[in-house]
Amino acid sequence: MTTDIPLFDLTPVAGPGSREEADGLSYMPMPREMHTYELPRLPEDDAVAAAPAALALLERLQDALDAAVSAAADAGREPSMLALDGLDGGSLNLLHQLLGEGEVALQIDGEVRIRAQETVLAGVWWLQQLNAQGAPITQWLEVADVPASARRYAFAEQAVPAQAEAPAPGVLNAPSVLVELLDVARQHAAQPRQVPHVVNLSLLPFSPQDHACLSQQLGQGAVVILSRGYGNCRISATAVAGIWRVQYFNSTDQLILDTLEVIDMPQVACAALEDLEDSALRLREIREVLA
């Protein structure tokens, strides 16, 4: 099984009414395809009969989902991981047909390289660890609000700098935002926050020089997450421990909300308890049909 992680280019485009180089009217582009949940395509009976290992793994997945729902209040609980390396091709194909691909994709490019794709069951993830050439070396299913590796490697061995570097000429508002973010990040490193500290850049008078300064000072971390629905949400770890860039785009890929959050993991990236409960119910229905 190969699970591609489609991380789109979410470069903001000019909105309607913005000044173009060419004199003329600027029209809002029509909305593009909306990503929605689709029921899995059930396999033929002979394909099911030929893949008993897949059915056994689905049973273990059901147990893992039920356990995750029961222990949702246990913040220290380790996620359940189900290895896929020993399964035959037929079983892998059957699992992929049943579980499909959901709306959230994730990539980690740091000391380890990992690609993850949520299944149609929220809180159930396909994961692959890649070698230096980009080929999968191991793969597994994971039941978690967000893959454990995203938390583990987002800010691995990164410290919060004592202060920001001197700003370049023309930078006005970025320095004060950086001072605020670094101060909260240091507090978060000493005592992890339960509620995110959010700076809404969309509401601030930021010049292009301010944005460039902010991006340069915060840098780019190892984790990027993309949530697709009616529009997209791109969540990127910065190079400063605890600080995430969260950007929301509408259905025409226009940036509509640009924020920075100081938190362990932005909530928008995580499956909620209600999602896990729904996934456990849907998986039980799928297994009943296959029985």
C-alpha positions in Angstrom: 0.0 0.0 0.0 1.2 3.5 -0.8 -0.5 6.4 0.7 0.3 9.7 -0.9 0.1 12.9 1.2 -1.2 15.7 -0.9 0.0 18.9 0.7 -1.2 21.6 -1.6 0.4 24.9 -2.5 -1.7 27.3 -0.5 -0.1 30.5 -1.7 -2.7 33.3 -1.1 -4.2 34.8 -4.3 -5.4 38.3 -4.8 -9.0 38.9 -3.7 -11.7 40.6 -5.7 -11.2 44.4 -5.8 -7.4 44.2 -5.4 -5.3 46.2 -7.7 -3.9 44.2 -10.6 -1.1 45.2 -12.8 -3.4 45.1 -15.8 -6.2 47.7 -15.7 -9.5 45.8 -15.7 -12.1 44.2 -13.5 -11.0 41.5 -11.0 -13.6 38.8 -10.6 -13.9 36.3 -7.8 -13.1 32.8 -9.1 -15.8 30.2 -8.8 -15.5 27.8 -5.8 -13.7 24.6 -6.6 -14.6 21.1 -5.6 -15.6 20.6 -2.0 -14.0 17.7 -0.1 -16.7 15.7 1.6 -17.0 12.3 3.3 -17.9 9.4 1.0 -19.1 6.1 2.2 -16.5 3.3 1.6 -17.0 1.1 -1.4 -17.7 -2.4 0.0 -15.7 -5.2 -1.5 -17.0 -8.3 -3.2 -17.5 -11.4 -1.0 -14.6 -13.3 -2.5 -12.2 -10.4 -1.8 -13.3 -10.5 1.8 -13.0 -14.3 2.1 -9.5 -14.1 0.6 -8.2 -11.6 3.2 -8.8 -13.0 6.7 -5.8 -11.0 8.0 -7.6 -7.7 7.1 -10.7 -8.8 9.0 -8.6 -9.7 12.1 -6.9 -6.3 11.9 -10.3 -4.5 11.7 -11.3 -6.3 14.9 -8.1 -5.1 16.6 -8.8 -1.6 15.2 -12.3 -1.8 16.7 -10.9 -2.7 20.1 -8.4 0.2 19.8 -11.1 2.7 19.0 -13.3 1.5 21.8 -10.4 1.8 24.2 -9.6 5.3 23.0 -13.2 6.4 23.6 -13.2 4.9 27.1 -9.9 6.4 28.0 -10.4 9.8 26.4 -10.0 11.6 29.7 -6.5 10.1 30.2 -4.2 12.7 28.7 -1.2 10.5 29.1 -2.5 7.5 27.3 -0.3 6.2 24.5 -2.0 5.9 21.1 -2.7 2.5 19.6 -0.5 1.4 16.7 -1.3 -1.5 14.4 1.6 -2.7 12.2 0.9 -3.3 8.6 4.2 -4.5 7.4 3.3 -8.2 7.7 0.1 -8.1 5.7 -0.2 -9.4 2.2 -1.1 -7.2 -0.7 -4.7 -8.4 -0.8 -5.3 -7.5 2.8 -3.7 -4.1 2.4 -5.8 -3.4 -0.6 -9.0 -4.4 1.2 -8.1 -2.2 4.2 -7.4 0.8 2.0 -10.7 0.2 0.1 -12.7 0.1 3.4 -10.9 2.9 5.3 -10.1 5.2 2.4 -8.6 8.6 2.9 -10.1 11.5 4.9 -9.6 15.2 5.0 -6.4 15.6 7.1 -2.9 15.0 5.8 0.4 15.4 7.6 4.1 15.3 6.8 7.2 15.4 9.0 10.5 16.3 7.5 13.1 16.4 10.2 15.3 13.8 11.9 12.7 11.3 10.7 10.5 11.5 7.6 6.9 10.5 8.1 3.8 10.8 5.9 0.4 10.4 7.5 -3.2 10.5 6.1 -6.3 10.3 8.1 -8.7 7.6 7.0 -12.4 8.2 6.5 -12.7 7.3 10.2 -11.6 10.4 12.1 -8.9 9.6 14.6 -7.6 6.6 12.6 -4.5 7.4 10.6 -2.4 5.7 7.9 1.3 6.3 8.5 4.5 5.6 6.7 8.1 6.2 7.7 10.3 7.0 4.7 14.0 6.6 4.1 16.3 9.3 2.7 15.1 8.4 -0.9 11.5 8.8 0.1 10.6 5.1 -0.1 8.5 3.6 2.7 10.4 1.5 5.3 7.6 0.8 7.6 3.9 1.5 7.8 1.1 1.3 10.4 -2.4 2.4 11.4 -2.6 4.6 14.5 -5.6 5.5 16.6 -5.1 9.0 18.1 -6.4 12.5 18.1 -3.3 13.3 16.0 -0.3 11.0 15.3 2.1 10.8 18.3 5.0 11.5 16.0 3.6 15.0 15.1 3.9 16.0 18.8 7.2 14.1 19.3 9.1 15.7 16.4 7.5 19.1 15.8 9.9 20.8 18.2 12.5 18.2 18.9 15.6 19.7 20.6 14.4 23.2 19.9 14.7 25.9 22.5 12.9 29.2 22.7 15.5 32.0 22.0 16.1 34.6 24.7 15.1 37.4 22.3 14.4 38.1 18.7 17.1 39.3 16.3 17.3 43.0 15.4 14.6 43.8 12.8 15.4 45.0 9.3 14.6 48.6 8.1 11.0 49.1 7.4 9.7 46.6 10.0 7.2 48.3 12.4 4.9 45.9 14.2 6.6 42.5 13.9 9.0 43.1 16.8 6.2 43.7 19.4 4.4 40.5 18.2 7.7 38.5 18.5 8.3 39.7 22.0 4.8 38.6 23.0 5.1 35.2 21.3 8.6 34.4 22.7 7.5 35.4 26.2 4.4 33.1 26.1 6.5 30.3 24.5 9.0 30.4 27.4 6.1 30.2 29.8 4.7 27.3 27.8 8.0 25.5 27.9 8.0 25.7 31.7 4.3 25.0 32.2 2.5 23.6 29.2 -0.6 25.5 28.3 -4.1 23.9 28.1 -5.6 26.9 26.3 -3.8 28.3 23.2 -2.4 31.8 23.2 -3.5 33.2 19.8 -2.2 36.2 17.9 -4.5 37.1 14.9 -2.3 38.6 12.3 -5.3 39.2 10.1 -6.4 42.0 12.5 -3.0 43.7 12.7 -1.6 46.4 10.5 1.2 44.2 9.1 3.3 45.4 6.1 5.1 42.9 3.7 8.3 43.7 5.6 6.6 42.8 8.9 5.4 39.5 7.5 8.9 38.7 6.1 10.5 39.6 9.4 8.1 37.4 11.3 8.6 34.4 9.0 12.4 34.8 9.1 12.6 35.1 12.9 10.2 32.2 13.6 11.5 29.9 10.9 10.0 26.6 9.7 9.6 23.5 11.8 9.4 19.9 10.8 5.6 19.4 10.8 3.0 20.5 8.3 -0.7 19.5 8.6 -3.4 20.2 6.0 -7.1 19.9 6.7 -9.3 19.9 3.7 -13.0 20.6 3.6 -14.9 23.6 2.2 -11.6 25.4 2.0 -8.3 24.4 3.6 -6.5 24.9 6.9 -2.7 24.7 6.9 -1.0 24.2 10.2 2.8 24.6 10.3 5.2 24.2 13.2 7.7 27.1 13.4 11.3 26.6 14.4 10.5 28.0 17.9 9.2 25.4 20.3 5.5 25.7 21.0 4.6 28.2 18.3 2.4 27.2 15.3 1.2 29.1 12.2 -2.4 28.3 11.5 -3.8 29.7 8.2 -7.4 29.3 6.9 -8.2 29.5 3.2 -11.6 29.7 1.6 -12.8 27.5 -1.3 -10.9 29.6 -3.8 -7.6 29.4 -1.9 -7.8 33.0 -0.6 -6.2 33.5 2.8 -9.0 34.6 5.2 -7.5 34.1 8.6 -3.8 34.1 9.6 -2.9 33.2 13.2 -0.1 32.2 15.4 -0.8 29.8 18.3 1.3 28.9 21.3 0.2 25.4 22.3 1.3 21.8 22.3 -0.9 21.1 19.2 -3.5 23.3 17.6 -7.0 22.0 18.4 -8.0 22.2 14.7 -5.6 19.4 13.9 -7.0 17.0 16.5 -9.9 14.6 16.3 -12.3 15.2 19.2 -13.9 12.6 21.4 -17.1 12.9 19.4 -15.1 12.0 16.3 -13.7 8.9 17.9 -17.1 7.8 19.1 -18.5 8.3 15.6 -15.6 6.4 14.1 -16.1 3.5 16.5 -19.8 3.3 15.5 -19.1 3.5 11.8 -16.4 0.8 11.9 -18.7 -1.5 13.8 -21.4 -1.0 11.1 -18.8 -1.8 8.4 -17.7 -5.0 10.2 -21.3 -6.1 10.6 -21.9 -5.8 6.8 -18.7 -7.8 6.1 -19.6 -10.6 8.6 
